Amino acid sequence: MTRPASRKPRRPAAALPDVAPKKAPTQSRAVETYERILATAAELLGEVGIERLSTNLVCRRLGLSPPALYQYFPNKYAILHELGQRLMQRQNELLGPWATPATMSLPEDEFARSVAEVFLQTLRVTQEMPGGVWVTRALRAVPSLQDVRTQSHDAMTELLMQVFLAAHPQADPARARLSVRLYVDVLYTALELLFDDPTQPADAVAATMAEMVAAHAVRIRAA
């Protein structure tokens, strides 16, 4: 009888690093140190990238001892997690004034222009935040940070869904939800295209992406 080929045991999945801050600063001096750590990490991230960034590098740049940093952040991923949450919050704040039933009811060409404008605003906010481009890349590339991106996209989907259905109550909710979730992802994919290939013209990328979203959004308004 032929013996079945032995299988190599699977390696256990690597545990994700802890990204929760150890403690929140309360006193003014501690808050200052906390913010300096974040600002320095963002600055270094833009200089050296995700892989080369380290807590030791942050400490050397700040003139801070590692134990002082570890009071607040257990590792570099916890720092990136906080930077990612702040970036997502800044980006999402742009959608509040834009996401109204009036916007969702615009004719297709006007709606496309409004989508392009909010996209370009999001691009500027990301570029102006220290390390913003690299934080965006980290949220996509680092498994322990992907929940920041996912939770943000889910929250924006819920916000836009409420507004969309208020403007178009006749639309099919399931189809609308899926479509809106894809619109959010398309916007961020277009951002990443510009970061990965700076030769692409931002206005043209914004217009093309917005036309695609608007054309589909108009189709599902009455679906």
C-alpha positions, 0 to 999 in steps of 0.5 A, spaced: 500 500 500 502 506 498 503 511 504 500 518 503 505 523 502 506 527 508 504 534 509 508 539 512 505 542 518 502 549 516 506 555 520 501 559 525 499 565 522 504 571 525 501 575 530 499 582 529 503 587 533 499 591 538 497 598 535 493 600 542 496 606 545 499 604 552 496 611 555 493 617 553 497 623 556 493 628 561 498 633 563 500 639 558 507 636 558 505 629 556 501 632 551 506 636 548 511 629 548 505 625 545 504 630 539 512 631 538 512 623 537 507 623 532 509 629 528 516 627 528 514 620 526 510 623 520 516 627 518 521 621 518 516 617 515 516 621 509 523 621 509 525 614 510 518 610 508 515 605 512 520 599 513 525 603 515 521 607 520 523 605 527 521 607 534 529 608 535 529 613 529 524 617 532 527 617 539 534 619 536 531 625 532 527 627 538 532 626 543 527 622 547 529 616 551 525 609 548 522 608 555 519 615 554 516 613 548 514 606 550 509 610 555 505 612 550 506 607 544 508 600 544 511 600 537 512 604 530 505 601 528 501 604 534 504 610 532 502 609 525 495 607 527 494 614 530 497 617 524 492 613 520 486 615 524 487 622 524 488 622 517 482 619 516 478 623 520 481 630 516 479 626 510 472 624 512 471 631 515 471 634 508 465 630 506 460 633 511 458 639 508 458 636 501 454 630 503 447 633 503 440 631 499 441 637 495 448 634 492 445 627 491 440 630 487 444 634 482 444 633 475 449 628 472 454 633 470 454 637 476 454 631 480 460 629 477 464 636 478 462 636 485 465 629 486 471 631 483 472 637 487 471 633 494 476 628 491 481 634 489 480 637 496 481 630 499 488 630 495 490 636 498 489 635 505 493 628 504 499 632 501 499 637 506 499 633 512 506 631 514 507 624 512 500 623 509 502 620 503 506 615 506 500 614 512 496 612 506 500 607 503 501 604 510 494 603 511 493 599 505 500 595 506 500 594 513 495 588 516 495 591 523 493 598 520 488 596 515 482 596 520 483 604 520 482 604 513 476 599 513 472 602 519 473 609 516 470 607 509 464 603 513 463 610 516 463 614 510 458 609 507 453 609 512 453 617 512 453 617 504 447 612 504 443 616 509 444 622 505 443 618 498 436 614 500 434 621 503 434 624 496 432 618 493 428 613 497 425 609 491 432 606 490 434 599 492 437 600 499 442 593 498 444 596 491 445 603 493 449 600 499 454 596 495 455 602 490 456 607 495 461 602 498 465 602 491 465 609 490 468 610 497 474 605 495 474 608 488 476 615 490 481 612 495 484 608 489 484 614 485 488 617 490 493 612 491 494 612 483 496 619 484 501 617 489 504 611 486 505 615 479 505 622 480 506 623 472 498 622 472 495 629 472 490 630 478 485 634 474 484 629 469 484 623 474 479 627 478 474 628 472 475 621 470 473 618 476 468 623 478 464 621 471 464 614 472 461 615 479 456 620 477 454 616 471 453 610 475 450 613 481 444 616 476 443 609 474 441 607 481 437 613 483 431 610 481 433 603 481 
